[in-house]
């Protein structure tokens, strides 16, 4: 069986990259819970009006400590890559087939 390539984490204590994570800006949450991503960051990340972003939260000691935003289409691609091989050969039952 061929050996799978493992990706090194972009960030974290084991990462050798020094420029992988950085503080982009400080964002204020308004009274309605809304935030604005700075235009320069949206332009660099190619985020346009109507794009969907998945918000992933990270917990430590029972409290949310971090958030990550991932473009929804990129997240869907990664899920397909991960689950596709596992799902091959499975059949999906339509409702009423049971």
Rosetta constraint file for C-alpha pairs under 8 A:
AtomPair CA 8 CA 15 HARMONIC 7.11 0.50
AtomPair CA 9 CA 14 HARMONIC 7.51 0.50
AtomPair CA 9 CA 15 HARMONIC 6.04 0.50
AtomPair CA 10 CA 15 HARMONIC 6.31 0.50
AtomPair CA 10 CA 17 HARMONIC 7.08 0.50
AtomPair CA 10 CA 20 HARMONIC 5.90 0.50
AtomPair CA 10 CA 21 HARMONIC 7.80 0.50
AtomPair CA 11 CA 15 HARMONIC 5.41 0.50
AtomPair CA 11 CA 17 HARMONIC 7.32 0.50
AtomPair CA 11 CA 20 HARMONIC 6.08 0.50
AtomPair CA 11 CA 21 HARMONIC 6.40 0.50
AtomPair CA 24 CA 41 HARMONIC 7.59 0.50
AtomPair CA 25 CA 38 HARMONIC 7.73 0.50
AtomPair CA 27 CA 35 HARMONIC 6.55 0.50
AtomPair CA 27 CA 36 HARMONIC 6.91 0.50
AtomPair CA 27 CA 37 HARMONIC 7.40 0.50
AtomPair CA 28 CA 35 HARMONIC 6.14 0.50
AtomPair CA 28 CA 36 HARMONIC 7.79 0.50
AtomPair CA 29 CA 33 HARMONIC 5.47 0.50
AtomPair CA 29 CA 34 HARMONIC 5.48 0.50
AtomPair CA 29 CA 35 HARMONIC 5.04 0.50
AtomPair CA 30 CA 34 HARMONIC 5.45 0.50
AtomPair CA 30 CA 35 HARMONIC 6.66 0.50
AtomPair CA 37 CA 41 HARMONIC 6.82 0.50
AtomPair CA 37 CA 42 HARMONIC 6.55 0.50
AtomPair CA 38 CA 42 HARMONIC 6.32 0.50
AtomPair CA 39 CA 43 HARMONIC 6.03 0.50
AtomPair CA 40 CA 44 HARMONIC 6.21 0.50
AtomPair CA 41 CA 45 HARMONIC 6.03 0.50
AtomPair CA 42 CA 46 HARMONIC 5.78 0.50
AtomPair CA 42 CA 47 HARMONIC 4.87 0.50
AtomPair CA 42 CA 48 HARMONIC 7.14 0.50
AtomPair CA 43 CA 47 HARMONIC 6.32 0.50
AtomPair CA 43 CA 48 HARMONIC 7.95 0.50
AtomPair CA 47 CA 51 HARMONIC 6.42 0.50
AtomPair CA 51 CA 71 HARMONIC 7.60 0.50
AtomPair CA 52 CA 71 HARMONIC 6.21 0.50
AtomPair CA 52 CA 72 HARMONIC 5.44 0.50
AtomPair CA 52 CA 73 HARMONIC 7.72 0.50
AtomPair CA 53 CA 69 HARMONIC 6.02 0.50
AtomPair CA 53 CA 70 HARMONIC 5.44 0.50
AtomPair CA 53 CA 71 HARMONIC 4.50 0.50
AtomPair CA 53 CA 72 HARMONIC 4.97 0.50
AtomPair CA 54 CA 69 HARMONIC 5.60 0.50
AtomPair CA 54 CA 70 HARMONIC 5.12 0.50
AtomPair CA 54 CA 71 HARMONIC 6.10 0.50
AtomPair CA 54 CA 72 HARMONIC 5.34 0.50
AtomPair CA 54 CA 75 HARMONIC 7.66 0.50
AtomPair CA 55 CA 67 HARMONIC 6.64 0.50
AtomPair CA 55 CA 68 HARMONIC 5.80 0.50
AtomPair CA 55 CA 69 HARMONIC 4.81 0.50
AtomPair CA 55 CA 70 HARMONIC 6.65 0.50
AtomPair CA 56 CA 67 HARMONIC 5.59 0.50
AtomPair CA 56 CA 68 HARMONIC 5.10 0.50
AtomPair CA 56 CA 69 HARMONIC 6.38 0.50
AtomPair CA 56 CA 70 HARMONIC 7.79 0.50
AtomPair CA 57 CA 64 HARMONIC 6.43 0.50
AtomPair CA 57 CA 65 HARMONIC 7.58 0.50
AtomPair CA 57 CA 66 HARMONIC 5.83 0.50
AtomPair CA 57 CA 67 HARMONIC 4.54 0.50
AtomPair CA 57 CA 68 HARMONIC 6.46 0.50
AtomPair CA 58 CA 64 HARMONIC 5.60 0.50
AtomPair CA 58 CA 65 HARMONIC 5.91 0.50
AtomPair CA 58 CA 66 HARMONIC 5.13 0.50
AtomPair CA 58 CA 67 HARMONIC 6.19 0.50
AtomPair CA 59 CA 63 HARMONIC 5.19 0.50
AtomPair CA 59 CA 64 HARMONIC 4.25 0.50
AtomPair CA 59 CA 65 HARMONIC 5.52 0.50
AtomPair CA 59 CA 66 HARMONIC 7.12 0.50
AtomPair CA 60 CA 64 HARMONIC 6.42 0.50
AtomPair CA 60 CA 65 HARMONIC 6.32 0.50
AtomPair CA 70 CA 74 HARMONIC 7.11 0.50
AtomPair CA 70 CA 75 HARMONIC 6.48 0.50
AtomPair CA 71 CA 75 HARMONIC 6.30 0.50
AtomPair CA 72 CA 76 HARMONIC 6.13 0.50
AtomPair CA 73 CA 77 HARMONIC 6.31 0.50
AtomPair CA 74 CA 78 HARMONIC 6.35 0.50
AtomPair CA 75 CA 79 HARMONIC 6.24 0.50
AtomPair CA 76 CA 80 HARMONIC 6.23 0.50
AtomPair CA 77 CA 81 HARMONIC 6.23 0.50
AtomPair CA 78 CA 82 HARMONIC 6.14 0.50
AtomPair CA 79 CA 83 HARMONIC 5.86 0.50
AtomPair CA 79 CA 84 HARMONIC 7.82 0.50
AtomPair CA 80 CA 84 HARMONIC 5.08 0.50
AtomPair CA 81 CA 85 HARMONIC 7.40 0.50
AtomPair CA 82 CA 86 HARMONIC 7.65 0.50
AtomPair CA 83 CA 87 HARMONIC 6.01 0.50
AtomPair CA 84 CA 88 HARMONIC 6.18 0.50
AtomPair CA 93 CA 97 HARMONIC 6.07 0.50
AtomPair CA 93 CA 98 HARMONIC 7.66 0.50
